[in-house]
Amino acid sequence: MEENKEKSSLKKEISELKTRLNDINQKKELFYNKKEELKKKTNSLITEIKSLKENTSSSKENKSNRDELNKKVKTLVEEAKKLNQEKKDFMQKHNIIKDPSSIKSLIDSMQYKIETEALSMEKEKSMMKKIKELRKEYSASSELKKVIDKLSLISKEIDETRQKADSFHKKLTEGSSEHSEKFKALSTEIEKIKTEEEEAFKKFLDYKKEFLEINNSLKEKLKESSKFSERTEETRERKKETRKEKNSELLKEKAKDVEEKIKTKKKLTTEDLLAFQSSE
């Protein structure tokens, strides 16, 4: 009775350990898979950061282009200053009061008025005379005009070059700001995921340790169960052998009784005959 109780208790313990082992194994695998998924996310974000760093080469190119253009603007501005001084000196030397460009504008304006407005004969003659005088004055300052035209071209080139430089500067500042914000966001996300990954890995290790402990306990209980089964089998065999020996002794006793009955010529029963046959 005590042996059956012990066997039942051991069987229950083994069943409970197997259930716990299965449960812990599922949790262990869950956190291992979670850790691996987080690791993949981290690697993906690191690749993205590397890509951002590679894109800084385009920022370097924008900076180089901007600096080159600003350098060109500086050179053109110096040239424009020299031409302005040349223009001023020329006008002083030749006592030119009006700028040839303003004279030209005035000529064009008066010419347009004659062509589009209904002027009196007197007014038209007066304007034509004035245009003639202005043209003479404009022609006299043709050398100055060359300087002014050159200055105008340089001013236009300065404006165009500055616009290009500003365009590269805008790309540089926008790209730099965008990259900086994105880099910061990615770095923060990586730190967050790494923390989660470390927590998942710690949980995995904890469950792995518990799994091994339960597994070892289960192994011990299974060994104990195996030994218990062996003891039970040995006990069963011993009892069987004991019963066999007892039966053999009983049959021998019966056979002696039968032999005695035969000697004394007593009547034999069916049971006596069976016992005598079994003893042979």
C-alpha positions as CSV (number, residue, x, y, z in Angstrom):
1,M,0.0,0.0,0.0
2,E,2.8,2.4,1.0
3,E,4.7,1.4,-2.2
4,N,1.7,2.3,-4.4
5,K,1.3,5.6,-2.7
6,E,5.0,6.4,-3.3
7,K,4.7,5.4,-6.9
8,S,1.6,7.6,-7.4
9,S,3.3,10.6,-5.8
10,L,6.3,10.2,-8.0
11,K,4.2,9.9,-11.1
12,K,2.4,13.1,-10.2
13,E,5.7,14.9,-9.6
14,I,7.0,13.9,-13.0
15,S,3.8,15.0,-14.7
16,E,4.0,18.4,-13.0
17,L,7.6,18.8,-13.9
18,K,6.9,18.0,-17.6
19,T,4.1,20.6,-17.7
20,R,6.3,23.2,-16.1
21,L,9.2,22.4,-18.4
22,N,7.0,22.8,-21.5
23,D,5.6,26.1,-20.2
24,I,9.1,27.5,-19.4
25,N,10.4,26.3,-22.8
26,Q,7.6,28.2,-24.6
27,K,8.5,31.4,-22.7
28,K,12.2,30.9,-23.3
29,E,11.7,30.6,-27.1
30,L,9.3,33.6,-27.1
31,F,11.9,35.9,-25.6
32,Y,14.7,34.4,-27.8
33,N,12.6,35.2,-30.9
34,K,11.8,38.7,-29.6
35,K,15.5,39.3,-29.0
36,E,16.3,38.2,-32.6
37,E,13.5,40.4,-34.1
38,L,14.8,43.5,-32.2
39,K,18.4,42.7,-33.3
40,K,17.2,42.7,-36.9
41,K,15.5,46.1,-36.4
42,T,18.7,47.5,-34.8
43,N,20.8,46.3,-37.7
44,S,18.3,47.9,-40.2
45,L,18.5,51.3,-38.4
46,I,22.3,51.1,-38.3
47,T,22.3,50.5,-42.1
48,E,20.1,53.6,-42.5
49,I,22.5,55.7,-40.4
50,K,25.5,54.5,-42.5
51,S,23.5,55.5,-45.6
52,L,23.0,59.0,-44.1
53,K,26.7,59.3,-43.4
54,E,27.5,58.3,-47.0
55,N,25.1,61.1,-48.2
56,T,27.3,63.7,-46.4
57,S,29.5,63.5,-49.5
58,S,26.8,65.4,-51.4
59,S,26.8,67.9,-48.6
60,K,30.6,68.3,-49.0
61,E,30.0,68.8,-52.7
62,N,27.3,71.5,-52.1
63,K,29.7,73.3,-49.7
64,S,32.5,73.2,-52.2
65,N,30.3,74.6,-55.0
66,R,29.0,77.3,-52.7
67,D,32.5,78.4,-51.6
68,E,33.8,78.4,-55.1
69,L,30.9,80.6,-56.3
70,N,31.2,83.0,-53.3
71,K,34.9,83.3,-54.2
72,K,34.0,84.2,-57.8
73,V,31.5,86.8,-56.5
74,K,34.2,88.4,-54.4
75,T,36.5,88.6,-57.5
76,L,33.7,90.0,-59.6
77,V,32.8,92.6,-57.0
78,E,36.5,93.8,-56.9
79,E,36.4,94.1,-60.7
80,A,33.1,96.0,-60.5
81,K,34.6,98.4,-58.0
82,K,37.6,99.1,-60.3
83,L,35.2,99.7,-63.3
84,N,33.1,102.1,-61.2
85,Q,36.2,104.1,-60.3
86,E,37.3,104.1,-63.9
87,K,33.8,105.4,-64.9
88,K,34.0,108.1,-62.3
89,D,37.5,109.2,-63.3
90,F,36.5,109.3,-67.0
91,M,33.4,111.4,-66.4
92,Q,35.5,113.9,-64.3
93,K,38.2,114.1,-66.9
94,H,35.9,114.7,-69.9
95,N,33.5,116.8,-67.9
96,I,30.6,114.5,-68.6
97,I,27.6,115.2,-66.3
98,K,25.1,112.8,-67.6
99,D,25.6,109.0,-67.6
100,P,25.4,107.7,-71.2
101,S,22.9,105.2,-70.1
102,S,20.5,107.9,-68.9
103,I,21.1,109.9,-72.1
104,K,20.2,106.7,-74.1
105,S,17.1,106.2,-72.0
106,L,16.0,109.8,-72.6
107,I,16.6,109.5,-76.4
108,D,14.5,106.3,-76.5
109,S,11.8,107.9,-74.5
110,M,11.6,111.0,-76.7
111,Q,11.7,108.9,-79.9
112,Y,8.8,106.8,-78.6
113,K,6.8,109.9,-77.8
114,I,7.3,111.3,-81.3
115,E,6.2,108.0,-82.8
116,T,3.1,107.4,-80.7
117,E,1.8,110.8,-79.8
118,A,0.1,113.4,-82.0
119,L,2.5,116.3,-81.5
120,S,2.3,119.8,-83.0
121,M,4.8,120.5,-85.8
122,E,6.6,123.0,-83.5
123,K,6.8,120.5,-80.6
124,E,8.1,117.7,-82.8
125,K,10.8,120.0,-84.4
126,S,11.9,121.0,-80.9
127,M,12.1,117.3,-79.7
128,M,14.0,116.2,-82.9
129,K,16.5,119.0,-82.3
130,K,16.9,117.9,-78.7
131,I,17.3,114.2,-79.8
132,K,20.1,115.3,-82.2
133,E,21.9,117.2,-79.5
134,L,21.6,114.2,-77.1
135,R,22.8,111.8,-79.7
136,K,25.9,114.0,-80.3
137,E,26.5,114.0,-76.5
138,Y,25.9,110.2,-76.3
139,S,28.3,109.6,-79.2
140,A,31.0,111.7,-77.5
141,S,30.9,109.5,-74.4
142,S,31.1,106.2,-76.4
143,E,34.3,105.2,-74.5
144,L,32.5,105.7,-71.3
145,K,29.7,103.5,-72.6
146,K,32.1,100.6,-73.1
147,V,33.0,100.8,-69.4
148,I,29.4,101.0,-68.4
149,D,28.4,98.1,-70.6
150,K,31.2,96.0,-69.2
151,L,30.1,97.0,-65.7
152,S,26.5,96.1,-66.5
153,L,27.6,92.6,-67.7
154,I,29.7,92.1,-64.5
155,S,26.8,93.2,-62.3
156,K,24.5,90.7,-64.1
157,E,27.1,88.0,-63.6
158,I,27.4,88.9,-59.9
159,D,23.7,88.5,-59.4
160,E,23.5,85.2,-61.3
161,T,26.6,83.8,-59.4
162,R,25.1,84.9,-56.0
163,Q,21.8,83.1,-56.9
164,K,23.7,79.9,-57.6
165,A,25.7,80.2,-54.4
166,D,22.6,80.8,-52.4
167,S,21.0,77.8,-54.0
168,F,23.9,75.5,-52.9
169,H,23.8,77.1,-49.5
170,K,20.1,76.4,-49.1
171,K,20.6,72.8,-50.1
172,L,23.5,72.6,-47.7
173,T,21.6,74.0,-44.7
174,E,18.4,72.1,-45.5
175,G,20.3,68.8,-46.0
176,S,22.4,69.4,-42.9
177,S,19.4,70.1,-40.7
178,E,17.4,67.2,-42.1
179,H,20.3,64.8,-41.7
180,S,20.9,66.0,-38.2
181,E,17.3,65.5,-37.2
182,K,17.0,62.1,-38.8
183,F,20.4,61.0,-37.4
184,K,19.2,62.1,-33.9
185,A,15.9,60.3,-34.3
186,L,17.5,57.1,-35.6
187,S,20.1,57.1,-32.8
188,T,17.3,57.5,-30.1
189,E,15.3,54.7,-31.7
190,I,18.4,52.4,-31.7
191,E,19.1,53.1,-28.0
192,K,15.4,52.3,-27.2
193,I,15.4,49.1,-29.2
194,K,18.8,48.0,-27.7
195,T,17.4,48.4,-24.2
196,E,14.4,46.3,-25.2
197,E,16.7,43.7,-26.8
198,E,18.9,43.5,-23.6
199,E,15.7,43.1,-21.5
200,A,14.4,40.3,-23.8
201,F,17.8,38.6,-23.7
202,K,17.9,38.7,-19.9
203,K,14.5,37.2,-19.8
204,F,15.6,34.5,-22.2
205,L,18.6,33.7,-20.0
206,D,16.5,33.6,-16.9
207,Y,14.0,31.2,-18.5
208,K,16.9,29.1,-19.9
209,K,18.4,28.8,-16.4
210,E,15.0,27.8,-15.0
211,F,14.5,25.3,-17.9
212,L,17.8,23.6,-17.2
213,E,17.0,23.4,-13.4
214,I,13.6,21.8,-14.1
215,N,15.0,19.6,-16.7
216,N,17.7,18.3,-14.3
217,S,15.0,17.7,-11.6
218,L,12.9,15.8,-14.1
219,K,15.9,13.7,-15.1
220,E,16.4,12.8,-11.4
221,K,12.8,12.0,-10.9
222,L,12.8,9.8,-14.1
223,K,15.9,8.0,-12.7
224,E,14.1,7.6,-9.4
225,S,11.0,6.3,-11.2
226,S,13.2,3.8,-13.2
227,K,14.8,2.6,-10.1
228,F,11.4,2.3,-8.4
229,S,10.2,0.2,-11.4
230,E,13.2,-2.0,-11.1
231,R,12.7,-2.5,-7.4
232,T,9.0,-3.2,-8.0
233,E,9.9,-5.8,-10.7
234,E,12.5,-7.4,-8.4
235,T,9.9,-7.6,-5.6
236,R,7.4,-9.1,-8.0
237,E,9.9,-11.7,-9.1
238,R,10.9,-12.6,-5.5
239,K,7.2,-13.0,-4.5
240,K,6.6,-15.1,-7.6
241,E,9.6,-17.3,-6.7
242,T,8.5,-17.6,-3.1
243,R,5.0,-18.7,-4.2
244,K,6.6,-21.2,-6.6
245,E,8.7,-22.6,-3.8
246,K,5.7,-22.9,-1.5
247,N,3.7,-24.6,-4.1
248,S,6.5,-27.0,-4.8
249,E,6.7,-27.8,-1.0
250,L,3.0,-28.3,-0.8
251,L,3.0,-30.7,-3.8
252,K,5.9,-32.7,-2.2
253,E,3.9,-32.9,1.0
254,K,0.8,-34.1,-0.9
255,A,2.9,-36.6,-2.9
256,K,4.2,-38.1,0.4
257,D,0.7,-38.3,1.7
258,V,-0.4,-40.1,-1.5
259,E,2.6,-42.6,-1.3
260,E,1.7,-43.3,2.3
261,K,-1.9,-44.0,1.3
262,I,-0.7,-46.3,-1.4
263,K,1.5,-48.2,1.0
264,T,-1.3,-48.5,3.5
265,K,-3.8,-49.3,0.7
266,K,-6.0,-46.4,1.5
267,K,-8.5,-45.0,-1.0
268,L,-7.0,-42.2,-3.2
269,T,-9.1,-39.1,-4.0
270,T,-9.0,-37.2,-7.3
271,E,-7.1,-34.5,-5.5
272,D,-4.5,-37.0,-4.4
273,L,-4.0,-38.3,-7.9
274,L,-3.6,-34.8,-9.3
275,A,-1.1,-33.8,-6.6
276,F,0.9,-37.1,-7.2
277,Q,1.0,-36.4,-10.9
278,S,2.2,-32.8,-10.4
279,S,5.1,-34.0,-8.2
280,E,6.5,-36.3,-10.8
